[in-house]
Amino acid sequence: MADDPPFIIDEKLDTYNAPDRSAILFDWIEHQRQHYLANDILFTMGEDFRFQNAHKYFQSSDNLIKYWTENVQELTNIELKYSTPSMYIDAIAAQDIAWPTKYDDMFPYADHEAAYWTGYFTSMPNDKKYIRDAGHTLNSSSKLFALAALDVETSDSEL
């Protein structure tokens, strides 16, 4: 969350929280594993307000990865690393998983407890198509009108 405390790895500080924050992350990873077929779990960074202080956010993320690598990774066999979408897709593809076909809503996003945005992209598909088609027609008409207006041989009455 945007209001999460920074990940502090300096044991001399009163705010040292690396073991506690690592345990919370481990629990989250274990929960997420139940929803993934692959061994790799996508842990997205960002959200709406994460980067209001990007330096602090990345310093905390660096501390997390450093602490995890040195103290937790060997115990859990879980590696944390910065990645890109293409690196994630390549790692998933290398596992040669037979993926099921989904027919239900493809956007089960929840922004807080029991508040899912399912149907966000699938509601009123016909209306959305009509709007897109009308937008295309308007754009084409505007271009044709502009071309006719630029033609010196076209009279004002023909516009």
Secondary structure, DSSP 8 states (H G I E B T S, - for coil): -TT-------TTSTT--HHHHHHHHHHHHHHHHTT-SSS-------TTTGGGGHHHHHHHHHHHHHHHHHHTHHHHT-------HHHHHHHHHTT--------S-S---EEETTEE-TTTTTSSHHHHHHHHHHHHHHHHHHHHHHHHHH-TT--GGG-
